[in-house]
Amino acid sequence: MLAQSSNLCCEIVQYSDADETAVCNLASVALPAHVVRVAEHPPSLDYVQLMATVRQLVRNLNMVIDNNHYPTPECSWSNMRHRPVAIGVQGFADVLAVLGLAFDDPKTLVVNEQIFAHIYYAALEASCELARVHGPYESYHGSPTSKGILQFDMWGVEPATAPLLDWPALRRRIGSYGLRNSLLTAVMPTASTAQILGNTEAVDPVQSNVRYARALSPPMRALTPPHHLPHTPAVQPADAGGELPAAQRAPGRGPRRHMGRGNGAVLTLAPRLHRGPPRH
């Protein structure tokens, strides 16, 4: 069943009452665009570029708050007071596939922690810089962050360490200037935007090689990105519906049907691994 005219997302919790209606301002990072594969070196994540992307997203979403159209005064009141933004990800499963990691691999836990630690750090850094210029958000004083409590402090855990993450220095800057935004990160579904960019959704694993995505628009067939499939030569154009020649089948596999688009062209199943710096 498709629930129309509804929002079933539950990645954030925001306050609403008779005087204010919570608003979320979301954006997601396309993680596969930050994987670098150069020459004979194994693929790796470019955390410098990842943090630069996050800082830009914070600035962009902060401008959205000031320039957006609000359907009710309660929405505008809430957004201007708290200035929440939420930065998530898409293509996490794609990154693991390119790095050659399974979801239950212990190394995946490290990659997962490092990705989100760098995202959180860069978001805090950018919001703090905005607060230095424009002042903290209106309801900042009395918040956990105003008392020096960051997200991981609420869990009683130590933050991830890395050369780019200087948590003590960042804490001092936040203590001096505050934050411009009350919320900064969220793991939203990214169902539509991931399909547009050809990535897997959010942090979800691949569940099927071919599936249908349904929304208010007509159903859309979604294919698993090629780097999740066996490394095979590129499929040459052929009549839609035909079988792949033996030379174009993955080793040990039987005939496979083309997934035609109706114009006789075949969707290539060859890997599209990134082999250079991310292009923007």
C-alpha positions as CSV (number, residue, x, y, z in Angstrom):
1,M,0.0,0.0,0.0
2,L,1.2,3.5,-0.8
3,A,0.5,6.2,1.8
4,Q,-0.1,9.4,-0.3
5,S,0.2,13.0,0.9
6,S,2.1,11.8,4.0
7,N,5.6,12.1,5.5
8,L,6.7,8.8,7.1
9,C,10.2,10.0,7.9
10,C,11.3,9.7,11.5
11,E,15.0,10.5,11.4
12,I,14.7,13.6,13.6
13,V,12.7,14.7,16.7
14,Q,11.8,18.4,16.9
15,Y,9.6,20.4,19.2
16,S,6.2,21.8,18.2
17,D,3.4,23.5,20.1
18,A,0.5,25.9,19.5
19,D,2.9,28.7,18.8
20,E,5.5,27.0,16.6
21,T,5.6,24.2,14.0
22,A,8.9,22.4,13.6
23,V,10.6,22.6,10.2
24,C,13.4,20.4,8.9
25,N,15.9,21.6,6.3
26,L,17.6,18.5,4.9
27,A,20.5,17.6,2.5
28,S,22.5,14.5,1.9
29,V,26.1,13.9,1.0
30,A,26.7,11.6,-2.0
31,L,29.4,9.5,-0.4
32,P,30.5,7.6,-3.6
33,A,31.6,11.0,-5.0
34,H,34.2,11.2,-2.3
35,V,35.9,7.8,-3.0
36,V,39.2,8.2,-4.8
37,R,40.9,5.5,-6.8
38,V,44.2,6.4,-8.3
39,A,46.6,4.2,-10.3
40,E,47.5,1.0,-8.4
41,H,46.5,2.3,-5.0
42,P,43.4,0.8,-3.4
43,P,40.3,3.0,-3.3
44,S,40.0,5.3,-0.3
45,L,37.7,8.0,1.1
46,D,38.8,11.6,0.7
47,Y,37.9,13.0,4.1
48,V,39.2,16.5,3.3
49,Q,36.8,16.7,0.4
50,L,34.0,15.2,2.5
51,M,34.4,17.8,5.1
52,A,34.5,20.6,2.5
53,T,31.2,19.3,1.1
54,V,29.6,19.2,4.6
55,R,30.7,22.8,5.3
56,Q,29.2,24.0,2.1
57,L,25.9,22.2,2.9
58,V,25.7,23.9,6.2
59,R,26.1,27.3,4.6
60,N,23.6,26.5,1.9
61,L,21.0,25.2,4.3
62,N,21.5,28.1,6.6
63,M,20.7,30.4,3.7
64,V,17.6,28.3,2.9
65,I,16.2,29.1,6.3
66,D,16.5,32.8,5.6
67,N,15.1,32.8,2.1
68,N,12.5,30.0,2.2
69,H,8.7,30.4,1.9
70,Y,6.8,29.3,4.9
71,P,3.2,28.2,4.7
72,T,2.3,29.4,8.2
73,P,3.7,32.0,10.7
74,E,4.3,29.2,13.1
75,C,6.7,27.5,10.7
76,S,8.6,30.7,10.2
77,W,8.8,31.4,13.9
78,S,10.1,28.0,14.7
79,N,12.7,27.9,11.9
80,M,14.1,31.4,12.6
81,R,14.4,30.7,16.4
82,H,16.1,27.3,16.2
83,R,17.6,27.2,12.7
84,P,17.8,23.4,12.4
85,V,19.5,21.8,9.5
86,A,20.1,18.1,8.9
87,I,22.9,16.6,6.8
88,G,22.7,12.9,6.0
89,V,24.3,10.5,3.5
90,Q,23.5,8.4,0.5
91,G,25.4,5.6,-1.1
92,F,27.0,4.1,2.0
93,A,26.6,0.6,0.6
94,D,28.2,1.8,-2.6
95,V,31.2,2.9,-0.7
96,L,31.5,-0.4,1.0
97,A,31.3,-2.2,-2.3
98,V,34.0,-0.1,-3.9
99,L,36.2,-0.6,-0.8
100,G,35.6,-4.3,-0.9
101,L,34.0,-4.4,2.6
102,A,30.9,-6.4,3.8
103,F,28.4,-4.9,6.2
104,D,29.6,-7.3,8.9
105,D,33.3,-6.7,8.4
106,P,34.9,-5.2,11.5
107,K,36.6,-2.7,9.2
108,T,33.2,-1.5,8.2
109,L,32.6,-0.3,11.8
110,V,35.7,1.8,11.5
111,V,34.7,3.3,8.2
112,N,31.2,4.0,9.4
113,E,32.5,5.8,12.6
114,Q,35.1,7.8,10.6
115,I,32.6,9.0,8.0
116,F,30.0,10.3,10.5
117,A,32.7,11.7,12.9
118,H,34.1,13.8,10.0
119,I,30.6,14.9,8.9
120,Y,29.6,15.9,12.5
121,Y,32.9,17.7,13.1
122,A,32.7,19.7,9.8
123,A,29.0,20.6,10.4
124,L,29.9,21.9,13.9
125,E,32.8,23.8,12.5
126,A,30.8,25.5,9.8
127,S,27.9,26.3,12.1
128,C,30.3,27.8,14.7
129,E,31.9,30.0,12.0
130,L,28.4,31.2,11.0
131,A,27.7,32.0,14.7
132,R,31.0,33.9,14.9
133,V,29.7,36.2,12.1
134,H,26.0,36.3,12.7
135,G,25.6,35.2,16.3
136,P,24.1,31.9,17.7
137,Y,20.6,30.9,17.0
138,E,18.0,32.6,19.2
139,S,17.3,29.6,21.5
140,Y,20.9,28.6,21.9
141,H,21.4,29.6,25.5
142,G,20.4,26.8,27.8
143,S,20.9,24.2,25.1
144,P,23.2,21.2,25.8
145,T,25.8,22.6,23.4
146,S,25.8,26.0,25.2
147,K,26.9,24.0,28.3
148,G,29.7,22.3,26.5
149,I,27.8,19.0,25.8
150,L,28.2,17.7,22.3
151,Q,26.2,14.7,20.9
152,F,28.7,12.0,21.8
153,D,28.9,13.4,25.4
154,M,25.2,12.5,25.8
155,W,26.1,8.9,25.0
156,G,29.1,8.8,27.3
157,V,31.5,7.8,24.6
158,E,34.8,9.2,23.3
159,P,34.6,10.8,19.8
160,A,36.5,9.2,16.9
161,T,40.1,10.4,16.5
162,A,41.7,11.3,13.2
163,P,44.3,13.9,12.0
164,L,41.5,16.2,10.8
165,L,39.5,16.1,14.1
166,D,40.8,18.4,16.8
167,W,37.9,18.1,19.2
168,P,39.4,20.2,22.1
169,A,40.1,23.2,19.7
170,L,36.5,22.9,18.3
171,R,35.0,22.8,21.8
172,R,36.9,26.0,22.6
173,R,35.6,27.8,19.5
174,I,32.0,26.7,20.2
175,G,32.4,27.9,23.8
176,S,33.4,31.3,22.5
177,Y,30.9,31.8,19.6
178,G,28.2,29.1,20.0
179,L,26.4,27.5,17.0
180,R,24.2,29.0,14.4
181,N,22.0,25.9,14.1
182,S,20.3,23.8,16.7
183,L,20.5,20.5,14.7
184,L,23.1,19.5,12.3
185,T,22.9,15.8,11.3
186,A,20.3,13.1,10.5
187,V,20.2,9.9,8.6
188,M,17.3,10.5,6.3
189,P,16.0,7.9,3.8
190,T,17.2,9.8,0.6
191,A,14.8,7.7,-1.4
192,S,14.3,10.1,-4.3
193,T,17.6,11.9,-4.4
194,A,19.6,8.7,-4.3
195,Q,17.7,7.4,-7.3
196,I,18.4,10.6,-9.2
197,L,22.2,10.3,-8.5
198,G,22.3,6.6,-9.0
199,N,23.3,5.7,-5.4
200,T,22.0,3.3,-2.9
201,E,19.7,4.9,-0.3
202,A,21.1,6.4,2.9
203,V,22.9,3.7,4.9
204,D,20.8,0.8,3.7
205,P,22.3,-2.4,2.3
206,V,21.4,-3.6,-1.2
207,Q,18.3,-5.9,-1.0
208,S,17.7,-6.6,-4.6
209,N,19.4,-6.1,-8.0
210,V,16.2,-4.9,-9.6
211,R,13.3,-3.2,-7.8
212,Y,10.6,-0.7,-8.4
213,A,10.5,2.7,-6.6
214,R,7.0,4.0,-6.1
215,A,5.9,7.5,-5.2
216,L,3.2,9.9,-6.5
217,S,5.0,9.8,-9.8
218,P,4.8,6.7,-12.0
219,P,6.7,3.6,-10.8
220,M,10.4,3.8,-11.5
221,R,12.6,0.7,-12.1
222,A,15.8,1.0,-10.0
223,L,18.9,-1.1,-10.8
224,T,21.7,-1.9,-8.3
225,P,24.8,0.2,-9.2
226,P,27.3,-1.8,-11.3
227,H,30.0,-1.9,-8.7
228,H,27.8,-4.3,-6.6
229,L,27.8,-6.8,-9.5
230,P,30.6,-9.2,-10.7
231,H,33.3,-7.5,-12.8
232,T,32.3,-8.2,-16.4
233,P,33.1,-6.5,-19.7
234,A,30.7,-3.8,-20.7
235,V,27.5,-5.1,-22.4
236,Q,27.2,-4.0,-26.0
237,P,23.9,-2.7,-27.3
238,A,21.5,-5.4,-28.5
239,D,17.8,-6.0,-28.9
240,A,16.0,-5.5,-25.6
241,G,15.0,-8.8,-24.1
242,G,17.7,-10.9,-25.6
243,E,20.2,-13.1,-23.7
244,L,23.8,-12.0,-23.1
245,P,26.4,-13.8,-25.2
246,A,28.5,-16.3,-23.3
247,A,31.5,-14.0,-23.4
248,Q,29.6,-11.3,-21.6
249,R,28.3,-13.4,-18.8
250,A,29.8,-13.3,-15.3
251,P,32.0,-16.4,-14.7
252,G,29.9,-19.4,-13.6
253,R,26.6,-17.7,-14.4
254,G,24.0,-18.8,-16.9
255,P,22.2,-16.7,-19.5
256,R,21.0,-13.3,-18.2
257,R,18.3,-11.2,-19.7
258,H,18.9,-7.7,-20.9
259,M,17.1,-4.9,-19.0
260,G,16.0,-2.8,-22.0
261,R,14.7,0.7,-21.8
262,G,12.3,0.2,-24.7
263,N,14.5,1.8,-27.3
264,G,16.8,-1.2,-28.0
265,A,19.6,0.0,-25.8
266,V,20.9,-2.2,-23.0
267,L,21.7,-0.9,-19.5
268,T,25.4,-1.6,-19.1
269,L,26.3,-3.9,-16.1
270,A,30.0,-3.1,-16.2
271,P,31.6,-1.5,-13.1
272,R,31.9,2.3,-13.1
273,L,34.6,2.7,-10.5
274,H,35.9,6.2,-9.8
275,R,39.5,6.4,-10.9
276,G,40.5,10.0,-10.0
277,P,39.7,13.0,-7.8
278,P,36.0,13.7,-7.4
279,R,34.6,16.1,-10.1
280,H,32.4,19.0,-9.1
